[in-house]
């Protein structure tokens, strides 16, 4: 593909990333600023499409934007497998912590729901646990 010939709409369609998200990623530096046409329209190249697909996939895997920035930084400096492994295992630890937190939340909510009388009574243990009854 010729450098600088993909419009933002075509880039969005190609990658499945919303146009506003592409603009946001550009503003924060995850996607390089594109060339502009004489009329001021953004014109992306194949590298932008590749980078955007990389960012999208990393987001789907749960990587945060700072983590993605680190991954991109590694990509640009010829990372070793050990470098990528360190980021990946750190991310795995973060995922496991979130899973544990969600499991604890699930258990707490299940306990509250089990204690609910399901009656027309205005007293409810779930509402009480959330900070009190409505006034």
C-alpha positions as CSV (number, residue, x, y, z in Angstrom):
1,X,0.0,0.0,0.0
2,X,1.2,3.5,-0.7
3,X,2.4,5.5,2.3
4,X,-0.2,7.9,3.7
5,X,-3.3,6.8,1.8
6,X,-5.7,5.3,4.3
7,X,-8.4,7.7,5.6
8,X,-9.5,7.5,9.2
9,X,-12.8,5.9,8.1
10,X,-11.0,3.2,6.1
11,X,-8.6,2.6,8.9
12,X,-11.5,2.3,11.4
13,X,-13.2,-0.2,9.1
14,X,-10.0,-2.2,8.5
15,X,-9.1,-2.5,12.2
16,X,-12.5,-2.4,13.9
17,X,-11.4,0.5,16.1
18,X,-13.8,3.4,16.5
19,X,-12.8,6.7,14.8
20,X,-12.8,8.6,18.1
21,X,-10.6,5.9,19.7
22,X,-8.1,6.3,16.8
23,X,-8.0,10.0,17.4
24,X,-7.6,9.5,21.1
25,X,-4.7,7.0,20.6
26,X,-3.1,9.6,18.3
27,X,-3.4,12.3,20.9
28,X,-1.8,10.2,23.6
29,X,0.9,9.0,21.2
30,X,0.1,5.3,20.9
31,X,-0.5,5.8,17.2
32,X,1.8,8.3,15.4
33,X,0.3,11.5,14.0
34,X,-0.6,10.9,10.4
35,X,0.2,13.0,7.4
36,X,-2.5,15.4,6.4
37,X,-4.0,16.0,3.0
38,X,-4.2,19.5,1.5
39,X,-7.7,19.7,3.0
40,X,-6.4,18.7,6.5
41,X,-7.7,15.1,6.4
42,X,-5.7,12.5,8.2
43,X,-3.9,10.1,5.9
44,X,-2.6,7.0,7.6
45,X,0.0,4.5,6.3
46,X,0.2,0.7,6.6
47,X,2.4,1.1,9.7
48,X,-0.4,2.9,11.5
49,X,-2.8,0.1,10.6
50,X,-0.4,-2.4,12.0
51,X,0.2,-0.4,15.1
52,X,-3.5,0.2,15.7
53,X,-4.2,-3.6,15.3
54,X,-1.5,-4.3,17.8
55,X,-3.0,-1.8,20.3
56,X,-6.5,-3.2,19.8
57,X,-5.4,-6.8,20.4
58,X,-3.4,-5.8,23.5
59,X,-6.5,-4.0,24.8
60,X,-8.6,-7.2,24.1
61,X,-6.0,-9.1,26.2
62,X,-6.6,-6.6,29.1
63,X,-3.4,-4.7,28.9
64,X,-3.7,-1.1,30.2
65,X,-2.6,1.8,28.0
66,X,0.6,2.3,30.0
67,X,1.4,-1.4,29.6
68,X,0.7,-1.1,25.9
69,X,3.0,1.9,25.7
70,X,5.7,-0.3,27.4
71,X,5.1,-3.1,24.9
72,X,5.4,-0.6,22.0
73,X,8.6,0.7,23.5
74,X,10.0,-2.8,23.6
75,X,8.9,-3.4,20.1
76,X,10.9,-0.3,19.0
77,X,14.1,-1.4,20.8
78,X,14.3,-5.1,19.7
79,X,13.2,-6.7,23.0
80,X,14.5,-9.9,24.3
81,X,12.1,-12.7,25.2
82,X,12.9,-12.0,28.8
83,X,11.7,-8.4,28.5
84,X,8.4,-9.5,27.0
85,X,8.1,-12.3,29.6
86,X,8.5,-9.9,32.4
87,X,5.7,-7.7,31.1
88,X,3.4,-10.7,30.4
89,X,3.9,-12.3,33.8
90,X,3.3,-8.9,35.5
91,X,0.0,-8.7,33.6
92,X,-0.9,-12.2,34.5
93,X,-0.5,-11.3,38.2
94,X,-2.7,-8.3,37.7
95,X,-5.4,-10.5,36.0
96,X,-5.2,-13.1,38.8
97,X,-5.7,-10.3,41.4
98,X,-8.8,-9.0,39.6
99,X,-10.1,-12.6,39.3
100,X,-9.7,-13.0,43.1
101,X,-11.3,-9.7,43.8
102,X,-14.3,-10.5,41.5
103,X,-14.7,-14.0,43.1
104,X,-14.8,-12.3,46.6
105,X,-17.3,-9.8,45.3
106,X,-19.4,-12.6,43.8
107,X,-19.4,-14.5,47.1
108,X,-20.4,-11.4,49.1
109,X,-23.2,-10.6,46.7
110,X,-24.4,-14.2,46.7
111,X,-24.5,-14.2,50.5
112,X,-26.5,-11.0,50.5
113,X,-28.9,-12.3,47.9
114,X,-29.3,-15.6,49.9
115,X,-30.2,-13.5,53.0
116,X,-32.8,-11.5,51.1
117,X,-36.4,-12.4,52.1
118,X,-37.7,-11.4,48.6
119,X,-40.8,-10.0,50.3
120,X,-42.6,-6.7,49.9
121,X,-40.9,-5.6,53.1
122,X,-39.0,-2.3,52.8
123,X,-36.0,-3.6,54.7
124,X,-33.4,-5.3,52.5
125,X,-30.0,-6.6,53.4
126,X,-28.7,-5.9,50.0
127,X,-29.7,-2.2,50.2
128,X,-28.3,-2.0,53.7
129,X,-25.0,-3.4,52.6
130,X,-24.8,-0.8,49.8
131,X,-25.0,2.0,52.3
132,X,-28.5,2.2,53.8
133,X,-32.1,2.2,52.8
134,X,-33.5,4.8,50.5
135,X,-35.2,7.7,52.2
